[in-house]
Amino acid sequence: MDYEELSSLCASLALEEDEETLSPDLEAGLQAQGERSIDRSLVSCVLSTGPVARDAFVHMIKGVWKTKECFDVEAIGSNKFVFHFLLTTDRRRVISGGPWCFQNKLLVLEEPTGVGDYSKMSFSNTPFWIQLHNILVFCMSKTVGSILGNMVGTVQEVECNQDGLCLGTFIRVHAIIDISKPLRQILKVRLGSDKELVTILLRYEHLPELCFHYGVFGHPLKECPGRGSFQGDNLKLKYGA
């Protein structure tokens, strides 16, 4: 019985009037053990319209992550898995190394909190490295990168030198974005003392499969639910091809 079946079973149970709600007094050691387990776990969901082959997924992910210590993988439902790490450093490395994909499908990771209730996880946020192009020269700094990056998502890091300057032709930021919304392609901001309107182009690194019409993850263009409404020679793909 997997997690989803177990959840459905629990939801169908009814508490009779003569039954009391029990509040077990968990021993401190048992509770601490559970908290350690949560701290070393990650929950994932592969955004795909079809089922994921567990064995192929486990084989691929263990080869890609290359953790220092081994980790266990547990299937908990449709395209959902729990990773149990021995080292918290391996867990942090996996989190910071995203985004991850399986067969070009986005793998969304969530850190369990509290009692680790998988059913309440939305899998709607994931980190991306984003390039900010068409930046004015005097704005090539960590401060500006943080401000602009936070207009796209929640900035985790801005690539810069020890003086806080961003070298090259673009600013590179690592940010957690809400993938339940269409990807933002540009930012229009006013910069400088003369408030010049600048259009900043966004380029997402290692972008996996997405719908080129709606700009969302979870299905390719050919499987888009709204494809029937925009088929034909005049089809314009807002997010490329």
PLY file of the C-alpha trace (Angstrom):
ply
format ascii 1.0
element vertex 241
property float x
property float y
property float z
element edge 240
property int vertex1
property int vertex2
end_header
0.00 0.00 0.00
1.55 3.32 -1.05
1.25 6.69 0.68
-1.68 7.94 -1.42
-3.70 4.78 -0.77
-2.94 5.04 2.94
-4.00 8.71 2.99
-7.30 7.86 1.26
-7.94 5.10 3.79
-7.30 7.40 6.73
-9.58 10.07 5.23
-12.42 7.53 4.95
-12.28 6.57 8.63
-14.95 8.12 10.85
-14.59 8.67 14.59
-17.58 7.42 16.54
-18.95 9.39 19.47
-17.81 6.79 21.98
-14.26 6.81 20.65
-11.81 9.23 22.16
-9.01 11.04 20.40
-5.71 9.74 21.67
-2.63 11.88 22.27
0.29 9.50 22.69
3.17 10.76 24.79
6.12 10.09 22.53
9.39 9.52 24.26
11.92 12.29 23.76
14.33 9.89 22.08
11.73 8.72 19.57
10.75 12.30 18.72
14.38 13.32 18.29
14.93 10.35 15.98
11.97 11.44 13.84
13.26 15.00 13.66
16.70 13.77 12.55
15.06 11.68 9.84
13.16 14.71 8.52
16.32 16.83 8.57
18.03 14.27 6.34
15.16 13.77 3.90
13.93 15.37 0.70
10.59 14.83 -1.00
10.34 15.05 -4.77
7.82 15.09 -7.57
8.60 14.51 -11.25
6.39 16.83 -13.31
5.22 14.48 -16.03
1.90 13.55 -17.59
2.93 9.90 -17.61
4.14 7.50 -14.90
7.83 7.39 -13.99
9.62 4.04 -13.97
10.98 3.76 -10.43
14.01 1.60 -11.15
15.16 3.77 -14.05
14.62 6.90 -11.97
16.60 5.60 -8.98
19.46 4.40 -11.19
19.69 7.75 -12.97
19.44 9.97 -9.90
22.09 8.06 -7.95
24.47 8.36 -10.88
23.87 12.09 -11.29
23.97 13.23 -7.65
27.17 11.37 -6.75
26.73 11.82 -3.01
29.52 10.99 -0.56
27.35 8.42 1.20
24.59 6.24 -0.17
20.93 7.23 0.19
17.63 5.37 0.04
14.73 6.15 -2.29
11.13 5.45 -1.33
8.16 5.75 -3.71
5.19 7.41 -1.99
2.74 7.90 -4.83
2.33 8.88 -8.45
5.75 10.23 -9.54
6.58 11.17 -5.95
9.63 9.93 -4.05
11.35 10.44 -0.70
15.14 10.50 -0.46
16.70 9.49 2.88
20.29 10.72 3.23
22.92 9.65 5.73
24.66 13.04 5.60
23.00 16.44 5.84
25.85 17.78 3.70
24.74 15.51 0.84
21.20 16.82 1.26
22.36 20.46 1.12
24.50 19.77 -1.94
21.53 18.27 -3.78
19.31 21.24 -2.88
21.85 23.84 -4.00
22.71 21.96 -7.21
19.27 22.20 -8.82
17.30 22.28 -10.92
17.34 18.53 -11.55
15.57 16.64 -14.31
14.60 13.10 -15.22
14.23 12.45 -18.94
13.95 16.22 -19.42
11.07 16.40 -16.91
11.51 18.80 -13.99
12.21 17.18 -10.63
10.81 19.44 -7.90
12.31 19.02 -4.42
10.76 20.01 -1.11
12.27 19.96 2.37
9.85 18.29 4.80
9.01 20.27 7.92
7.07 19.62 11.10
5.88 16.02 11.08
6.68 15.68 7.38
3.13 15.44 6.00
3.72 14.69 2.31
0.08 15.32 1.36
0.40 19.03 2.18
3.36 19.67 -0.12
2.59 21.78 -3.19
5.78 21.20 -5.22
5.36 24.69 -6.65
8.81 26.22 -6.03
12.21 25.27 -7.41
15.60 27.01 -7.79
17.05 28.13 -11.11
20.18 29.91 -12.19
18.95 32.91 -14.16
20.97 35.20 -16.41
19.95 38.87 -16.47
20.92 40.35 -19.83
20.94 43.92 -21.17
22.08 45.42 -17.86
23.63 48.91 -17.85
27.34 48.83 -17.03
27.06 50.81 -13.80
24.37 48.38 -12.59
26.56 45.28 -12.80
26.68 44.65 -9.06
25.49 42.22 -6.41
23.10 44.81 -5.00
21.35 45.40 -8.31
21.37 41.68 -9.05
19.60 40.98 -5.75
16.96 43.66 -6.41
16.25 42.45 -9.94
16.42 38.78 -8.99
13.85 39.27 -6.23
11.48 40.61 -8.88
11.59 37.14 -10.45
11.75 34.94 -7.35
13.59 34.68 -4.03
17.30 35.23 -4.51
19.65 32.73 -2.88
22.91 33.90 -4.41
24.33 36.46 -6.84
27.50 35.51 -8.68
30.05 38.29 -8.16
33.63 38.95 -7.09
34.81 39.85 -3.57
34.06 43.53 -4.24
30.44 42.78 -5.08
30.89 43.45 -8.80
29.41 41.21 -11.49
31.87 40.57 -14.29
30.96 39.76 -17.87
28.00 40.76 -20.01
25.19 39.63 -17.69
24.33 39.13 -14.02
23.85 35.55 -12.86
21.50 34.92 -9.93
20.32 31.77 -8.18
16.67 32.19 -7.23
13.71 30.10 -6.13
10.78 30.73 -8.46
7.10 29.85 -8.34
6.69 27.31 -11.13
2.90 27.27 -10.83
2.97 30.54 -12.79
4.23 31.17 -16.33
7.95 31.89 -16.50
8.77 35.56 -16.62
10.76 36.38 -19.76
11.61 40.04 -19.29
11.77 42.77 -16.66
10.99 46.37 -17.52
12.63 48.71 -15.03
13.77 52.32 -14.84
17.44 52.69 -13.98
19.90 55.52 -13.52
19.44 59.14 -12.56
17.45 59.84 -15.73
15.15 56.85 -15.04
15.80 55.29 -18.41
13.39 52.45 -19.21
15.41 49.27 -19.71
14.11 45.89 -20.85
16.09 43.13 -19.12
16.06 39.74 -20.78
15.88 36.62 -18.60
17.61 33.39 -19.59
17.05 30.28 -17.46
19.93 27.81 -17.35
19.30 24.06 -17.83
15.64 24.65 -18.54
13.78 21.31 -18.79
10.68 20.49 -20.80
7.85 23.00 -20.55
4.80 24.10 -22.51
6.02 26.61 -25.11
2.56 28.17 -25.29
1.76 28.78 -21.62
5.30 28.78 -20.21
4.55 26.28 -17.44
6.02 22.92 -16.45
4.27 19.58 -16.26
3.40 18.96 -19.90
5.02 19.54 -23.32
3.32 21.51 -26.07
2.07 18.38 -27.81
0.21 17.35 -24.64
-1.08 20.81 -23.75
-4.75 20.69 -22.62
-5.49 23.86 -24.59
-3.74 22.82 -27.79
-6.99 22.49 -29.73
-7.65 26.21 -29.33
-4.36 27.35 -30.88
-3.57 24.82 -33.61
-3.00 25.98 -37.16
-0.60 27.91 -39.32
-0.99 31.05 -37.24
0.26 29.38 -34.06
2.53 31.77 -32.15
4.59 30.25 -29.38
5.24 32.87 -26.75
7.99 30.79 -25.14
9.83 29.63 -28.25
9.92 26.22 -29.94
0 1
1 2
2 3
3 4
4 5
5 6
6 7
7 8
8 9
9 10
10 11
11 12
12 13
13 14
14 15
15 16
16 17
17 18
18 19
19 20
20 21
21 22
22 23
23 24
24 25
25 26
26 27
27 28
28 29
29 30
30 31
31 32
32 33
33 34
34 35
35 36
36 37
37 38
38 39
39 40
40 41
41 42
42 43
43 44
44 45
45 46
46 47
47 48
48 49
49 50
50 51
51 52
52 53
53 54
54 55
55 56
56 57
57 58
58 59
59 60
60 61
61 62
62 63
63 64
64 65
65 66
66 67
67 68
68 69
69 70
70 71
71 72
72 73
73 74
74 75
75 76
76 77
77 78
78 79
79 80
80 81
81 82
82 83
83 84
84 85
85 86
86 87
87 88
88 89
89 90
90 91
91 92
92 93
93 94
94 95
95 96
96 97
97 98
98 99
99 100
100 101
101 102
102 103
103 104
104 105
105 106
106 107
107 108
108 109
109 110
110 111
111 112
112 113
113 114
114 115
115 116
116 117
117 118
118 119
119 120
120 121
121 122
122 123
123 124
124 125
125 126
126 127
127 128
128 129
129 130
130 131
131 132
132 133
133 134
134 135
135 136
136 137
137 138
138 139
139 140
140 141
141 142
142 143
143 144
144 145
145 146
146 147
147 148
148 149
149 150
150 151
151 152
152 153
153 154
154 155
155 156
156 157
157 158
158 159
159 160
160 161
161 162
162 163
163 164
164 165
165 166
166 167
167 168
168 169
169 170
170 171
171 172
172 173
173 174
174 175
175 176
176 177
177 178
178 179
179 180
180 181
181 182
182 183
183 184
184 185
185 186
186 187
187 188
188 189
189 190
190 191
191 192
192 193
193 194
194 195
195 196
196 197
197 198
198 199
199 200
200 201
201 202
202 203
203 204
204 205
205 206
206 207
207 208
208 209
209 210
210 211
211 212
212 213
213 214
214 215
215 216
216 217
217 218
218 219
219 220
220 221
221 222
222 223
223 224
224 225
225 226
226 227
227 228
228 229
229 230
230 231
231 232
232 233
233 234
234 235
235 236
236 237
237 238
238 239
239 240
